[in-house]
Amino acid sequence: MTIKCKRCKSDAKIISASQNFWKMCLYSIICAVIFLFIPVISAIAPVFIVFAVLMAVATLYMKFRGGAIVQCDKCNARYKISKYDYDEYKKNIEKN
């Protein structure tokens, strides 16, 4: 999704905060599975599993409470928008 940047008024990417945590959760599960089958570093696998569970809880929290991150590639701006602003933006996109 794109949105207009506050600084330079060009198109910027909008990233859901819960989506970031969900990706980190999946990456942690993948790392845990890979490390589980490597004999020397298999002791680290439970750490990744715990981290994945924490990221899953954070995902649920951000789904209902968090907003989104706006990232502009042109002026390198990065800022957060509230959950209300993000929901309003999604409604406007659906209408068009």
Order of alpha helices (4+ residues) and beta strands (2+ residues): beta-beta-alpha-alpha-beta-beta-alpha
